[in-house]
Amino acid sequence: MASSNWFQPNAAPGRAGNAPATPVEGQSPPSGGQEAPPSSPFGGGAFQFLILALPLLLIFVMTRSQNKKQKQLESNLKAGDRVVTQSGLLGRIVDISPNSPRVKLEIAPGVNVQILKSAIQGPDPGEVAAADAKVADAAKEKKS
């Protein structure tokens, strides 16, 4: 009986006469029944874990750094500071409470709005440049 199949065909499952497959005469059955998994060139599971863990660790460290900077900015705010918000509003802090997450910001004479402290991006860049120019002028006058 010369056949290219390793096993004789089985009857459909659930039908009568469903016998276990038997090897064809003259051929040996495959060894072990299970194939060995292909070897990974990069070390398997440990490498895959590192590939997933390193970006997550990087994201965690970057987020922690940003949160730290924001907390420091919020703790240094005081009434009278000129600030810029994340939406681009420029204004002066009128009222600030250490226990409240909100500050009152004057964006125009007589126009006050309440915003979250977390929405403050930093000091007004125009004010910082003007303050730097005043310091530079004062330094020049001292040298003269």
Phi, psi and omega in degrees: 000099181262115180223149179272357179271146176284324183234156175284151181296142179269158172285160180298146180300141178087358179260156179294148179082020179281095182259152177297150182292141178237144181292152177287147181300141176087354180239146180265146180289158177298146185282139171078328180085338180236142177268148178287138179294146180296140181284140180274135181288347183250015174098004173080225189297322182295320180293318179296322177298316179296320179299324180277325187282324184297314177297323178296319177296319179297317178297317179299314182295318180293318179295319179297320179296316180295319179297322180296316179296319180295318179298319180295318178299314181296324181285337180271356181288143175213162180299138180099346178290138173267126186228165172241139180265170180295335179274356177099003177287137175253139180192180180243135180287124180262315184221134179220135179242132182294334183269344184264145177279001183248154172230156176260125185241131176265114183261344175205161180303119179083001180248105180249138176230153174260133177227164176282146176300325181292344179275354178278123183274327180165188178291154178298121183299327177295321179291321180295316180295319180294319179294320178296321179294321179295319179295319179294319178296319180295321179293322179293320180293324179293326180288331183285000000 
